[in-house]
Amino acid sequence: MLYDAIRFQAFHQDMRIAMIGVKGVPAAMTTGGGIERHVEQLAPRLAGLGHEVTVYVRHYANPRGTKRWNGCTLVTLPTIRRKYLEAIVHVFLSTLHALRQKYDIIHYHGVGPSTLSWIPRVFAPRCRVVITFHSRDQFHEKWNIIARAYLAWGEWTAVRFPHATIAVSHVIQQFCIKLFGVKPFFIPNGVEIPSASIGSDRMKTLGLEPGRYFLGLGRLIPHKAFDDAIRAFRNVPTAMSLAIAGAPGYDMRYAEELYALAELDPRVRLLGFRTGEDLQQLLAHCYAYVCPSRSEGLSIAVLEAMSHGKVVLMSNIPENLELIDHSGMSYEVGNIQDLTRLFTFAAREPALLRERGERARHIVKLHFSWDSIVRQTDSVYESLKA
């Protein structure tokens, strides 16, 4: 361990790094998602290694204009708050600003932002460009056919434009190899192992009983498929509850559909966006976690549930199956009856869930430590500057 630390310091070079493609940090906001949570953990740790890290954030996500956060510089720029323009406009303005800052590394997050990564390749040739391929966004159901075509092209740009590509899952890495003939670096999302003692005083306020509810977390958007979970749960013979915490996306129609479904079953509770102590207690005291998504990258929410020693009931998309390693339970994606069966089985097997939950916690400790992930990311940067 000491030898490794000395060797790391000997070859480590401090760099100026820009992060582009996030809404804002910290991710404790109604608009925060997986990428925000990823950068929230990655950027401060890179700063802790001695790098000068700048995160480009959107104006509405930093209303006070904060300039420093956890050792990082925040650059706040405007955007157009429209579903099809917000991200790309902010990434474009951020890229123009970054060209003048003489960064060593510009790190784009997501295949949409990657479409503009050619700009620093052309106009800042001494800078090295890195892209993290977080998920295949073209399959998110909120996009129209034009946006999906653009995001499909973004997948090509994510491996062709940068000096290095990082894939957060083996599934994405293999996709890039098979379709584009390029092997990205595999560096997964991570999670912090929670404290062993988390209170339960918020449970009553949330209308829940510790250990007596299934939990789902995520934005209320179609590809998260919480409607599947609610429909399946209606037919489960149990006194337990189903709690879903998350904020609506741009399209309120899906959220309204979920609220209408929830009204049909008093056991279903939609809790809105939750963060901080509420979120920690929800994860710590749920009976099991449910992830019915039709599309994911590598879900940080699933990793967080596993870190709390919880079994995850998940759709059998490859990105989910990559995580569980016999610690969770899967069902056929989109199959309501199969999910009903899984809910029912899980509700009747508390001893099995405790056993598999401990395995889940062990898997997270072994493979998804943020400190390890940051060192791997730093090694990618170092290799580009060598």
C-alpha positions, 0 to 999 in steps of 0.5 A, spaced: 500 500 500 505 504 501 509 503 495 503 504 491 502 511 494 509 513 493 509 510 486 502 514 484 505 521 487 512 520 483 508 519 476 502 524 478 502 531 475 497 536 477 492 538 471 487 543 469 480 539 468 474 541 466 467 537 466 462 539 461 455 536 461 452 536 467 446 540 470 449 542 476 453 540 483 451 538 488 446 533 485 441 534 491 436 538 486 430 536 483 433 536 476 439 532 478 440 525 475 445 520 474 451 524 471 450 529 476 451 524 482 457 521 478 460 528 477 458 530 484 463 524 487 468 525 481 470 532 481 472 533 488 476 527 489 480 529 483 481 536 486 483 532 492 489 529 488 491 536 487 488 537 480 484 544 478 477 542 477 472 546 474 465 544 473 460 548 468 453 548 471 447 551 468 444 558 471 438 555 474 442 549 478 446 555 481 441 560 483 446 564 488 452 564 483 456 560 487 463 560 485 467 555 489 464 548 491 468 542 495 475 544 492 472 545 485 471 552 481 464 552 478 462 556 472 455 558 471 452 559 464 445 560 461 441 556 457 434 555 454 430 551 458 427 547 453 427 539 452 431 539 446 435 545 447 437 545 454 443 541 454 446 542 447 446 550 448 449 549 455 454 544 452 456 549 446 457 555 451 461 551 456 465 549 450 466 556 447 468 558 454 473 552 456 477 554 449 480 560 452 482 557 459 488 552 457 485 546 460 489 540 460 483 535 460 476 537 457 471 531 460 465 531 457 459 527 460 454 523 456 453 522 448 449 528 447 455 533 449 460 528 446 457 531 439 461 538 440 467 535 443 470 536 436 471 543 437 476 543 442 480 537 438 480 543 432 481 549 436 485 547 442 489 542 440 494 541 446 488 540 450 486 532 451 478 530 450 475 525 454 468 522 454 464 518 459 459 514 455 454 514 461 448 510 457 445 509 450 440 515 451 437 514 444 432 509 448 429 514 453 422 514 451 422 522 452 425 523 445 422 524 439 425 521 432 430 526 430 433 527 437 434 519 437 437 519 431 442 525 434 443 521 440 445 515 436 450 519 432 452 521 439 454 514 440 459 514 434 462 521 436 463 518 443 468 514 441 471 517 434 472 525 437 475 524 444 482 522 445 479 517 450 472 514 452 470 511 458 464 506 459 461 506 465 459 498 464 461 492 461 455 492 456 457 499 453 464 497 453 462 491 449 457 495 444 462 500 442 467 494 441 462 490 436 459 496 433 465 501 432 471 497 433 473 501 439 475 499 446 473 504 451 476 504 458 471 501 463 470 505 469 464 504 473 459 508 477 461 508 484 458 509 491 459 510 498 458 505 503 453 508 508 454 509 516 451 503 520 447 507 524 441 511 520 435 513 524 428 512 522 425 518 525 423 521 518 419 514 517 412 517 520 412 523 516 413 519 510 407 515 512 412 509 512 414 503 517 421 501 517 422 494 513 415 494 511 415 497 504 419 496 497 422 502 494 423 505 487 428 512 486 428 516 480 425 521 475 418 520 473 419 519 466 417 513 462 423 509 461 424 508 468 417 504 468 414 506 475 408 505 472 410 497 471 411 497 478 405 500 480 401 496 476 404 489 478 404 491 485 396 492 485 396 484 485 401 482 490 397 480 496 401 483 502 400 489 507 407 492 505 407 499 501 410 501 495 414 508 495 417 511 489 421 518 490 422 522 484 421 528 481 417 529 474 421 530 468 419 535 462 413 532 460 408 532 466 403 527 463 407 521 465 407 523 472 400 525 472 399 518 470 403 515 475 399 519 480 392 516 477 395 509 478 397 510 485 390 513 487 387 506 485 391 502 491 392 506 498 399 502 499 402 506 493 405 512 495 409 517 491 413 521 495 416 527 490 423 528 490 427 526 496 435 528 498 439 528 504 437 525 510 430 523 507 433 519 502 438 515 506 433 513 511 428 511 505 434 506 503 436 504 509 429 502 512 426 499 505 424 492 505 427 491 498 429 496 492 425 495 485 428 498 479 423 496 473 427 501 468 427 499 460 433 503 459 439 504 464 447 506 464 449 503 470 444 505 475 447 509 481 441 508 485 441 501 484 448 501 487 446 505 493 441 500 495 446 495 494 450 499 499 445 499 504 444 491 504 438 491 500 436 486 494 434 489 488 428 487 484 430 489 477 428 488 470 433 484 466 436 489 461 443 487 461 446 493 464 442 491 470 444 484 470 451 486 470 451 489 477 447 484 481 452 477 481 446 473 484 445 478 490 438 481 486 432 478 483 430 479 475 424 479 471 422 480 464 423 487 462 415 490 461 412 483 463 407 486 469 405 479 471 412 477 472 414 483 476 407 481 480 410 474 481 417 477 483 414 482 488 410 476 491 416 471 492 420 477 495 415 479 500 414 471 502 422 470 503 425 475 508 431 471 510 433 470 503 432 477 502 437 478 508 442 473 505 442 476 498 442 483 501 449 482 505 452 479 498 450 486 495 453 490 500 460 486 499 459 486 491 459 494 492 465 494 497 469 490 492 468 493 486 465 500 486 469 504 491 469 511 489 476 512 491 478 506 486 474 509 481 477 516 481 484 513 481 482 509 475 480 516 472 486 520 474 490 514 470 486 515 464 488 523 464 495 521 466 496 516 460 493 522 455 498 527 458 504 522 458 
